[in-house]
Amino acid sequence: MKEAVLIIILIALFVSGYFLMKKIDFFMDDNLKKIEKETKKAEHSFIVLTKELTDEEVATEIKQFRNKHGKYDVIIFTNHFANQNSDDFEIKK
């Protein structure tokens, strides 16, 4: 008798777990689709300023970027470490 009750309880747990996992799977799939849709809408927000550009061209690129992405800050960084020997390391503020 105890074995029959145990088997029935285990079957009930497996069936309820199956349906619970189906609902979680549906929820996760729906979430993933929404995230992918938002990611496709987002456009890249970076520009590359090479040393071949003049000062006026750099200023124009930055101004166009600010007009297009007005609510964001513009942060300019360089790959200084890739172009310099590690022995000549110096931090400038």
Sequence and secondary structure as in RCSB ss.txt:
>XXXX:A:sequence
MKEAVLIIILIALFVSGYFLMKKIDFFMDDNLKKIEKETKKAEHSFIVLTKELTDEEVATEIKQFRNKHGKYDVI
IFTNHFANQNSDDFEIKK
>XXXX:A:secstr
 HHHHHHHHHHHHHHHHHHHHHHHHHHHHHHHHHHHHHHHH         TTS HHHHHHHHHHHHHHTTTS   
    HHHHS GGG     
